[in-house]
Amino acid sequence: MDVPASPLQCKTYVGDLKAEGMKFGVVCGRFNDLVTDRLLDGCLSAFERHGCDISTNVEVAWVPGSFELPVVAKSMAQSGKFDAVVCIGAVVRGATTHYDEVCSAATSGILQAGTATGVPCVFGVITTETMEQAQDRAGGKVGNKGFEAGTTAIEMGNLMKELRENGSAAKPTLD
């Protein structure tokens, strides 16, 4: 019987959290800006904490809401300027099914933007039942999910760079 190889015996790739010299695009929804402003602050704080000069290496594009995030994320990813793109939004359930459609469209659109371009497009959209839960996730009781999205972008940007340098991933698609 063959024993599976230990991961320590395989070539292993892990993105690090050093953001020096990296460039990031951030797409932020204005809808529920009481929450998204705080998520954006958290994201930028993550970039700074890990060595990114945000004044020269981060660009922020504002869109009306979470539904509009994917188209701008894909466009930013296709530009070839960014190591990763973070999408920030807040969708709070209301009395209609609109919530479900917006969440579904944002989720699949952001995923498609990343897979189509090869540039990590990070899902920094919080989806909650109440505004209180949203505020808890934007610097309240549960931490700041924007900060988490920023660190994910750093790690994924570094991982993709390492994979490309070793011939284990394609270059980003810029068309």
N, C-alpha and C positions, 0 to 999 in steps of 0.2 A: 504494500500500500504506500502510495506517495504521500509525503507530508508536505503541506503547503510551505512555501518559502517564507521566512520571516521578513517582515517589512524592512528590517534593518539590513537585509541582504540586497534589497532592490534600490535602484535609483529613486530617490524620494525628493519631491518638490514641496516646499512650504514657503508661502509668502511671508515676508517680515513686515514689521510695523515702522519702518524708517521711511519718512515722507520727504526727505531732503531732495530737492530737484524734481519732484513729481508735480504733475499738473492735473488739476481736477476741474471738471465741470459739475455744476450743481443746478438742478432744475427744481424750483420751489413753487408750490401752489399757493396762491393768495387766499383761496377759500379756507376759512377757519384760521386766519392769520394769527390769531391769539395763540394758537398752538404751533403753526408752522414757523413763525418767527423764532420761537424757542428751540424748535428742532434744528433750524438752520444755525443758530448760535452754537448748539451742541456739536454739529457737524464741523463747523469752522474751528471750534475749540480742539476737536480731535486732530484735525490737520495740523494746527499750530503746535499742539503738545508733542506731536511726532516729527516735528522739524520742517514742516512746509511753510514757506513764506507766502501767506495767503494774499498779500497785497499784489504779488506779481504772478502767482501760480494757481489762482482759483478764479473762475468766472461763474457768476450766478445769473441764471435766466429765470425770470418770474413768469408764471403762466396762471390763467384764471383758477384752475383747480386740478385735482388729481387726474381727471379724465384726460387732460391735455399734456400730462407729463411725458408719455411715451414718444410722441412725435418730436418733441424738442430734444429728448434724451438721445434718440437715434440720430438726429441731425448733428448734435454735439459729438457723439461717438464717431460718426463718419468724417468729421472734420480732420481727424488725425492729430489734434492738438492735445488730447487728454489721455492720461493713463487710466482713468476711470471716471464715470459719471454717476453722481448720486441723485436720486429722485426723492424729493421730500414732499409729503402731503399728509392731510388728516381728513379721514372720512368718518363721520359720526352718524350712526344709524338714526334715521328719522322715522316718521310714520308711514313712509312709502317704500316701495321696492327699489327706488332710485339708488339706494345704498348698495344693493347687490350688483347692479349693473356697473356702477362706477368702480367698485372694488375689483370686479372681474376684468373690466377693460384695462384698468391701471396695471393690475398684476400681469396679465398676459402681454400687454403692450410693452412693459418695461423688460420682461423676460425676452421678448422677441427682439427688442432693440439691441440687447447684449449679444444674443446668439447670432443675429444677422451681421453684426459688425465685428465681433471678436473683442470688443472693448467691454469690460465689466460695467454693467448698468445696475447699480445697487438699489434695492427696494427699501426705501426709507419712508414708506407710507404707513401710518398707523391707522388701524381700523378698529373702532370702538363702538360700544353701545351708547355711551354717554360722554358729554363734554368733560365731566370730572375724570373719567378714565383717560381721556386724551391728554388732559393737563398732567395727570400722574405720570404719563409716559414721555412727557416733554419737559422733564426737569423736576417732576414732583416725586411722589413716593416710590415710583418704579425706575427712577433714573431718567436718562435722556436717550431716547432711541435714535435721535439725530447723531449723537456722539458715536453710538454703535454703528450706524450706517457709515460714518466717516472712517472709522477704523477698518470696517469691512472693505471699503474702497481702497484704502492703503494696502491692505493685505492682498486683495485680489489683483490690484495693479502690479504689485511686485511679483506675484506668482505668475501672472501672464507674461511679464517681461522675462522672467527666468525660463519659462517654458519655451518662449520664442528664441531666446539666445541659445538654447540647447537643441533647437530643431524639433521640439515636441509640441509645438502649437503654430498655427498659421498666423501670419501678420494680419492686423486689422483690415477689414474691408472698407475702403474709402469711397465706394461708388454710391 
